[in-house]
């Protein structure tokens, strides 16, 4: 019985840690259309060569979860750029309600393979955003397409990329665990004899 209980606790712990671990994995690899986070971007951006011969159109979409009451939209439908060129896009979010709402955004890139080369320098995703009643904000996305995009034969026919964001309502009292973060241990429950004596 103890092994079954330990196995159950382990499975719950793994399920709870899956979201942040998946986010880290996807950002590092660009898997499943998740944009890679640009590491040491200033050096990379300063030295990368723009491929003038190749033009790509990045289309922007916005969505909200069914329980999210914000109005959320891209300010531009698309931006045309070359691999090795940086671009700045904006989204607008508005809280039309009479109470503050916390939101958190997720994003992806289609076609999924292009996520390997789509690098964000600045983004509002995966960070809680609070909008007060009737507040409207502009949210920037600063990004570039890695110049290696042009050298990948799988990207040869790709002329259009879609960057899609979805905002979800966030509950301020719920926090996802971060990998490698030290967690406080709860005190062990008292032995059964003490529980009965306390009753």
Steps between C-alpha positions, in 0.01 A plus 500: 500500500789734579646453149166581340468816710858606422441433130181707509675791670784480247254506207317803643833679551609425143167620362526821701856566375419412138381849397811697598731222380318486164529880468876486561543213255300674226676833544839328479417286196223685318293180513126511434515849353612661825733787429854461622604760755800684366799451728767769495301684236703819487811322367297287259294791367806722449688238298228324301481554127170590339400281203372767258401238241243334727181672619261349754162634608420455869124510565369582847193351665347546844249299698365477853383201698123472543511628860733795423306825472776712345495637147829392344623566146816558296559859390630383161384210286848413372862611472734407216865442587808303401684236704756685709282810535332611825139617517272655759128421515233608746188344645229693686313367801203671665304411811143616428369388841454689826752285691873423463593184312830310495596333175779282368581434134633199316621501141601280212630517145357331192647320312641327806841442340549877470496525882863385493598824328252746652673675791333744734712768663218659700154361559208518742434126498506276807500806728194607693346822374254697713252733336289729716138576407478651149880511469657452156869419442731443206718189528818477290653195337858554380624207291716379215522200270836331528710531181545120504135484388622559143744203518243242616354307202181435702435877504547542124132534409397696810411861423243556776521448876215550748576624853198428718437613858220388732422674829356305793361638824744440783419453864751705700516249786608211273870476418663238283815347644818600324752225426798490731322730747529392861162420648403516863421163643181455690530353849426130516157412639499369857492121548149347512510457883555873553224588254252288696616646832457855364139426393 
